[in-house]
Amino acid sequence: MSLLDRRTLLMLPLALAACGFTPVHAPGGNGARLYDRVAITSPGASAESYLIVRNLEERLGRTQVNAYTLDVSVTTDTQQQAITAANVTTRFSLVGTAKFVLTDTSDGRIVVSGDVQNFTGYSNTGSTVDTLAGEKDARERLMSILADQIVSQILATADLG
């Protein structure tokens, strides 16, 4: 005998609709309202700025219609993680924080704002080239993670009415 009854599965969509749940990418959902309508302002001339804008544009589209403006600022910090007895660092963590504000351009109203934080790591046990390649890859992964978190927060919490 199954723990799930077919009637329970049939009632699940009705229960979700009753509580106000709307799929984010469904017609009328936040995803459909935002895609190709958000102008992302570049937070600077750094590699992190380029990477986070590129990742955000991949997720939200590159707009021709500036219905919303997304301002993002990114900070990163490199921290030592694994240190040998000879005081040699063999692993680093790259910690990043991104603050964002989504503004409706028609009336200047802040739709949603917040900040996200995450980290990636890389090793320092190979050659200099290996370490630099690992750091570059960690930076790219971190900006992708932060962009995912920003878009998730926007889609889940924005009141686009």
C-alpha positions in Angstrom: 0.0 0.0 0.0 1.4 3.4 -1.0 1.7 6.3 1.4 0.6 8.7 -1.3 -2.9 8.5 -2.5 -3.7 9.6 -6.0 -6.4 12.0 -4.7 -3.7 13.7 -2.6 -1.6 14.3 -5.7 -4.6 15.6 -7.6 -5.4 18.1 -4.8 -1.8 19.4 -4.6 -2.1 22.0 -7.4 -5.4 23.2 -6.0 -3.8 23.7 -2.6 -0.9 25.6 -4.0 -3.2 27.8 -6.0 -5.3 28.5 -2.9 -2.2 29.8 -1.0 -1.3 32.3 -3.8 1.5 30.2 -5.3 2.3 31.2 -8.9 5.1 29.5 -10.8 7.9 32.1 -11.4 8.3 31.4 -15.1 4.6 30.9 -15.8 2.7 33.5 -17.8 2.2 36.4 -15.4 5.0 35.2 -13.1 7.9 37.3 -12.1 10.3 35.5 -14.5 8.1 36.4 -17.4 7.7 40.0 -16.3 11.4 40.5 -15.9 13.0 38.7 -18.8 14.6 41.1 -21.3 13.3 44.1 -19.3 16.1 44.7 -16.8 19.0 47.1 -17.5 22.0 46.0 -15.4 24.3 48.8 -14.5 28.0 47.9 -14.5 29.4 48.1 -11.0 32.9 49.1 -12.2 35.8 48.2 -14.5 37.0 45.1 -12.7 36.9 41.5 -13.8 34.3 40.7 -11.1 32.1 43.5 -12.5 32.2 42.1 -16.0 31.6 38.5 -14.9 28.6 39.3 -12.7 27.0 41.5 -15.3 27.6 38.8 -17.9 26.0 36.1 -15.6 23.1 38.3 -14.8 22.4 39.1 -18.4 22.5 35.3 -19.2 19.7 34.8 -16.6 17.6 38.0 -17.1 18.3 38.7 -20.7 19.9 41.7 -22.4 17.2 44.4 -22.5 16.1 46.8 -25.2 13.2 48.0 -23.0 14.4 49.5 -19.7 11.4 48.8 -17.5 13.7 48.0 -14.5 17.2 48.9 -13.5 19.4 46.5 -11.5 22.3 48.2 -9.6 24.9 45.7 -8.3 28.0 46.3 -6.3 30.5 43.4 -5.7 33.3 43.0 -3.1 35.6 40.1 -2.8 38.2 39.1 -0.2 40.8 36.3 -0.4 41.3 34.4 2.8 43.9 31.8 3.8 42.3 28.4 4.6 45.0 25.7 4.8 48.4 26.5 6.2 51.2 24.0 6.7 53.5 23.7 9.7 56.1 25.6 7.6 53.6 28.5 7.4 52.8 28.0 3.7 49.3 28.6 2.5 48.1 25.6 0.4 44.4 26.6 0.0 42.6 29.9 -0.4 38.9 30.9 -0.2 37.5 33.7 -2.3 34.6 35.3 -0.4 32.3 37.5 -2.3 29.4 39.8 -1.4 27.0 41.4 -3.9 24.5 44.1 -2.9 21.7 44.8 -5.3 18.8 47.1 -5.9 16.1 46.5 -8.5 14.3 49.8 -9.4 11.2 50.4 -11.5 12.2 53.0 -14.0 8.7 54.3 -14.5 8.2 55.6 -11.0 11.6 55.2 -9.3 10.2 52.7 -6.8 12.6 50.2 -5.3 11.1 46.8 -6.1 13.5 44.7 -4.2 16.9 45.1 -2.6 19.3 42.9 -0.6 22.7 41.3 -0.5 24.0 37.9 -1.1 27.3 36.2 0.0 29.1 33.1 -0.9 32.6 31.6 -1.4 34.7 29.4 -3.6 38.1 28.0 -3.1 41.3 27.2 -5.0 44.5 25.4 -4.3 48.1 26.8 -4.1 49.9 23.5 -4.3 50.9 23.5 -8.0 52.9 25.9 -10.1 52.3 29.6 -10.3 50.3 29.0 -13.5 48.2 26.4 -11.8 47.5 28.7 -8.9 46.6 31.7 -11.1 44.3 29.5 -13.3 42.6 28.1 -10.1 42.1 31.7 -8.8 40.6 32.8 -12.1 38.3 29.8 -12.2 37.2 30.4 -8.6 36.5 34.1 -9.4 34.3 33.0 -12.4 32.5 30.4 -10.3 31.9 32.9 -7.5 30.4 35.5 -9.8 28.1 32.9 -11.3 27.0 31.7 -7.8 26.3 35.3 -6.7 24.3 36.0 -9.9 22.2 32.9 -9.3 21.5 34.0 -5.8 20.6 37.6 -6.9 18.2 36.3 -9.6 16.6 33.8 -7.2 16.0 36.5 -4.6 14.5 38.8 -7.1 12.2 36.2 -8.6 11.1 35.0 -5.2 10.5 38.3 -3.5 9.9 41.1 -6.0 6.5 42.7 -5.9 6.0 43.5 -9.6 2.2 43.8 -9.2 
